[in-house]
Amino acid sequence: MLWFFFFFFISGFCSLMYEVIWLRLAMAQYGVTTPMVSLVLSTFMLGLGVGSWASGRLIKAWEKRLTFPPLRLYAAAEFLIGLSAFAVVFEFSQGRHFLHRLDAAHGLSSLTYYCGAGIWIAISLLPWCACMGATFPCALFAIQRRFPSQSANSFSFLYLANVLGAMAGSLLPLLVIERAGFRSTLALGSGLNFLLALCAFAVGGLRATPQKPEPPVGNHVGTAALGCPLERSSAALGPGTSERNRLLLILFWTGLTSMAAEVVWVRMFTAWLGTVVYAFAAILALYLGATYLGSWVYRRWMAHAHLDSRLWSLLALALLIPLLTADPRLTIPSLLRVFLGIVPFSAALGFLTPCLLDRVARGDPAAAGSAYSLNIIGCILGPLLSGFILLPAAGERGSLLILALPCLAAASLFALFPLPHEKSAAGLRGQFAFLVAAAFSLLLVFFTKDFATQFPRREVRRDYTATVIATGVSREGKRLLVNGVGITNLTPETKLMAHLPLVLLGRTPTNALDICFGMGTTHRSLLSWGISSTAVELVPSVPSLYGYFHADGPRLLESPRSHIIVDDGRLYLERTSEQFDVITIDPPPPVEAAGSSLLFSKEFYATAKRHLRPDGILQQWMLNSDPAIVTSAAKALRESFPFVRVFGAVDAPGLHFLASSSPIVTASPSVLAARMPVAAVSDLVEWGPFHTASEQLSVTLTHEAPLDTVLQLDPSVPALTDDRPVNEYFLLRRIGNRAFLKKVWGWLFRAHSN
């Protein structure tokens, strides 16, 4: 059986790694929108469910006709999974080219484009993910043949190994990506899958060691030990039809609730952990680690597993604990907030899920495949329910309460109507547990506060993408926060992002594109030139707060020259046929934010270049950060445009990169100021620090930095590409930096305040 543990540890490692990288590759090809991310994740989970169900059915139909060792079925599945590492990259690329040709020929609407992308993603991922889902029934079939005395509870054994491997897969590949990029990391995963296939093929041909028959531990104790009305049939026969259906319903609920809660956790704890890939990895690793712990406890104590009111009370209370740990008034380390918030519920479900699967499957591959696929269907629907319905309507706190209500209802049912054998001390303990859970749940709901309440003056918007907060009174104090992370403020630099490239254009501009709307300052400055300005914003709620930051914002939005597009900026550029005089890009901070490299990469600049007029200028804002990141982005610009100039910021720690296919010619500040319309001059000097346009431009132009100097900050770093997102993966590069280590220490172990 140790071989099977090894197989499913490596398999879980590779599957989680593939999921993370495929999601990122799909974002680069089809956009970083929430519907697109949901499409990829749902397709991945759907493939697992289809593969698990179908393979279980096929094995049941053909098991008596198989003449070769069953473990070689598993080996074939792993071999096909290994091929997917190369196939999916090619399929995604072909799908992008196909959709772009179709869009150019027929002008697809956004809905039609997403439907087409969804169909292509399904075609690309479903067959390979189905192979991943098939590994469980195939392995169960092999165990049933080789180790019949241990087959009854074999699903939980494999589940335990798979979760442990997935936990490693959420962390270790980040280091490989940093050193080698996404495609090389996929190649590593492919090699591991081929190794599994080879080992399984070889082990499958070995003769099994004779075993002394012994009663199946978990199945022998059967339903009586579970102590719940869902299982009352004989242990020897397994659960009856009605009891089995109820168990399957609970399995569906566990999948739905676990994934729905995970979406809520990410939004709730982003304010404390930030938006870097390591923060998301930490949440995922804690979730998987707690699931492993719960599964391990079940394996040790499966003879005493109970599904009475105590378990349901624990689940309800555990679901609501994040209300306390995310309370901004609680001063505890950031990572401890997340640990205390998600570990109890994850561990409880880690105990419950394999327990239910063992009871339903009893080692039968077909039953296991069907039950596991139903659990996966819940995993598909959970994020959709949470992201598109619960969070926009009820927020993070309300969503957790809604998810906890079924647990409280089940606990109350068990407490009020106990089984005959529970009308004793055990029944009284269950009733007491329900009363305690209900009391603490009420305390958590009514006496804790959410993140936004720490801001006395605020406007809050929620949508399927994020929770957006606008706060502050004075210009200097106003802030825009997305999922608790500060995005921008009202600074003169955001005006220069528009005025600097327009004034250096050398002719009268006609239009501009602003990627990343934010507070809308750059869009407002572009409009002051009397030109058409298109602003693209990923979060739908952000433009609705324009009036909070600019009194004339609502009026400007009604202008025929103002165009607001809610979409991924890169995807918009890929699909539009319009040409622009100026394109400004101001990615949300920090520069290491997950997904931000897609607005700094050579592939993005190649797209932007196609939509600039021959003398058009691209303006790229970058905060001062790791020298390797600045150099990597500068190399990407240099390799994309023949002319690049760099100007240091005055009011903020950052750099203005200007890039063009034509020479960018400067002139004296007074000459440049004379090119500006009256409204543009007024906009430029509105917030100072100087009172004339020539003075304002002069202080920026005198801070020019030679591009070669920027490129020498870290000469060894590669140009930033979609495959090598240098800004997002930085851990190994900074390990020896004491200042960075101090920062990480503070992030992990000190309380964070906003």
Order of alpha helices (4+ residues) and beta strands (2+ residues): alpha-alpha-alpha-alpha-alpha-alpha-alpha-alpha-alpha-alpha-alpha-alpha-alpha-alpha-alpha-beta-beta-beta-beta-alpha-beta-alpha-beta-alpha-alpha-beta-alpha-beta-alpha-beta-alpha-beta-beta-alpha-alpha-alpha-beta-alpha-alpha-alpha
